Amino acid sequence: MKIARAWPLSSVGVAGVSDVDVDPFIDHPSLRRLYADRIVERRDASRLGDPRVRAAVREAIGAHDELVPASLLESLNA
């Protein structure tokens, strides 16, 4: 779990890993998009605690809410 928290880009979808530090990469456009895409693909709502991550996921979804799993969309809009 310690390694999973230290490598948030690689641990999306790992159960029990939610409190991660995204500071090292969240401001990089490509890495932010990669992280958001992985969150959507893995339906990992546990990663939505950081407002920057929530914004990145919303940006990645754009106007295509219908393509996002309902459970993730509910967590995103909560």
Secondary structure as GFF3:
##gff-version 3
##sequence-region A 1 78
A	DSSP	alpha_helix	2	6	.	.	.	ID=ss1
A	DSSP	alpha_helix	29	42	.	.	.	ID=ss2
A	DSSP	three_ten_helix	45	49	.	.	.	ID=ss3
A	DSSP	alpha_helix	51	61	.	.	.	ID=ss4
A	DSSP	three_ten_helix	65	67	.	.	.	ID=ss5
A	DSSP	alpha_helix	70	77	.	.	.	ID=ss6
###
